Amino acid sequence: MEGNARINIWINEDRLSQLDKVGLSSLTKEVFAGMRVLEVTLTLDQVDRIMKLYPSAKYDTSTTNSVELLPRLAKDKLFDAVLETRSTGPEAVNRFLQSI
């Protein structure tokens, strides 16, 4: 089932360069003061799986529809999955979930 859930990954210059190499840098958004974010979309089923794997994470359904408070290592692995799949959608999240 598709949803409009997302995970935000903060993008620094190094990550922006990596995204540029795979043609995804244009998908980042400047949110404030030059800081950039990459939105990775995921299905509601994937949200459920992530919430079970990371009990400290929260899914904000009231305002942002985003998964928050993921450990840094998890976001690093998700970023690697984005690079591998060249996708910011559920395909990248599937690769991330397979790597855990």
Buried (B, 14 or more C-beta within 10 A) or exposed (E): EEBEBBBBBEBEEEBBEBBEEEEBBEBBEEEEEEEBBBEBBBBBBBBEBBBEEBEEBEBEEEEEBBBEEBEEEBBEBBBBBBBBBEBBBBBBBBBBBEEE
